């Protein structure tokens, strides 16, 4: 019974399990000779909390079993009536797992005038999720069976559970003083498969060369090949190398030294590529800034990374291409930082991830998931401050391909975006899941021309994926998974078909020189099909967080499963499980981190900014999905004074400090935050926002047909009752992806709006004034 409880605890991650068990219910001697069915069911609550040793667990289980036996004559139905638990299963409201033990040597009774025989169980339907039946024979051998509900488990899963039980029982028998949670669970063959066979990803790649050296070698091989195209402008490999060398020497004259950091306040462009390459040539690390984020946030990042120089677009102009290349000391690709990428931080501010040169090379060269070569034209469409840009810039440049820059206005107009992909013969495209969902139908003709389409950053919707496979199928469609801390991708899954009713898309297998581990709370691998925390090892793992040694020590751990000296692994905080075929399925988070429209959001950072406002005493931020497919941030505040709860004032405060994707759609004022029994905020009890919680302005009804149509579209998209002519699209909870949808909705109704007008002055009346009727041309 202790072994069964320990197994259920390890498989479920719960420290307390309830197991049902049948008892003869003949506690008095006078009941022994009576014929009839007296059997009752006991519910045994077994406690595995506190890390008990084997001996301690056996004592606990024995005490629970004996206590229950003393009360076996209380009918199970009365227990259920007294407890009144919520009925979560069709079988039993108190437990879903059974344990049945039969005493050894129990021969069929000899009854005068009757012939007695054993018969097989007549049940064809499982009575519980899992029922373990064991018996001991006269020789002391224990044998039995495990009955399971086929709606929940398949045969191979149950076989694996039984193998784990046998291994665990063997460990229990040999280790009285060992903590139960540390005992080996997996049979050795299964452990070998999970840790070694499925992680056999080692491939040869240029891990000893710095990124800029790899580019220089490519430029020497193909000096006249196109390296980057930005609208009407273009640079060959030789020209890009020359301009980057000129800028590098300018930076060195300004005092930039190897190991320093240089901030880049440059939008996605040809100039940005030159600047990134130039900084690497100096032996320094580039820090890309989101130029669309508030100035205060950009300044905070520059201060945190210690950059003495911030390059803007004008700093990359008027560069001489005839400078002589300068010889520089070699860079250690495994330890030298190539770039610092900032992500939302749970400590109240953004945190910088230190990514070495080696991690970039491992991502784009001989990587086991996608081949990049000289014929590829790769779209540069990601925000440079997010690590998708790592793939978009360095995959083409280190393999002889060409970068095709997609400007922001084009990205916000799906039809223009599709046309550019076709006109520029783009062969490789990376999209966040949020953007993919918005543009999938419009970009179908362009998708069909792609050699490789990679989608990632959030869970994929199988319905949309299936639609793309039917209409606009690229040669290869990949689901890409990986946090910034492991350099863009750690795993990929090639999607070839979507089965009817399929609920999720796997994140796949580890890419080249990457290792995936799914571990329990003690760092031990869990069996196939069991949820655990995903850890990532290999050469893509970052060096840590800048200026956060404690957080680095907490998340970047020594890798006990890799024999490479100094190997480390990153704790992702993602829940996942192995599938029987060796792919990994993403299940959720172990903490409060969110993925919203492909962006990583730590609610604690938003809460910290809210608490900066005078009068705000408490704050909580959650992602709500009150209607299907409409996930958005909602903030809850408790405060004193009118301004402490004014949605308009608080949102303006946040907008000065946080990027657009971190701004709550609604801000709800409460007298107090609801608390659970442990005194923590009960986020599940936070109320849905009302119409007044959105940042509406003084209402004035729309004027004219265009304003009325626009107000109707905004109200539908933002899930609001009404929208006034002075209301602000983004204050109402709008965001860039909704803006893309709005452009498409207007086009479907014969109207066209300049995306720049929407972002510069996004009030309804102004947007309506900039909206034009599309002229129909009959050929």
Secondary structure, DSSP 8 states (H G I E B T S, - for coil): -HHHHHHHHHHH--SEEEEEEEE----SGGGTT--S---EEEEEEEE-TT--BHHHHHHHHHHHHHHHHHTTTS-HHHHHHHH-----SSS-SS-SEEEEEE-TT------TT-----------S-SSSEEEEEEE-TTS-EEEEEEE-TTT--HHHHHHHHHHHHHHHHHHHH-TTSBGGGS--S-HHHHHHHHTGGG-------TTS-HHHHHHHHHHH-TTSEEEEETTEEEEHHHHHHHHHHHHHHHHHTT--TT-EEEE---SSHHHHHHHHHHHHTT-EEEE--TTS-HHHHHHHHHHHT-S-EE-GGGGSS--S-----------TTTSEEEEEEE--TTSS-EEEEEEHHHHHHHHSS-SS----TT-EEEE-S-TTSTHHHHHHHHHHTTT-EEEE--HHHHT-HHHHHHHHHHTT--EEEEEHHHHHHHTTTTHHHHTT-SEEEEESS---HHHHHHHHHSS--S-EEEEE--GGG-S-SEEEE-----TT------BEE-TTEEEEEE-TTS-B--TT--EEEEEEETT---EETT-HHHHHHHEEE-TT--STT-EEEEEEEEEEE-TTS-EEEEEESSS-EEETTEEE-HHHHHHHHHTSTTEEEEEEEEE-SSTT--EEEEEEEESSTGGG-HHHHHHHHHTTS-GGGS-SEEEE-SS--B-TTSSB-GGG-----GGGB---S-----HHHHHHHHHHHHHHHT-S---TT-BTTTTT--HHHHHHHHHHHHHTTEEE-HHHHHHS-BHHHHHHTEEE------
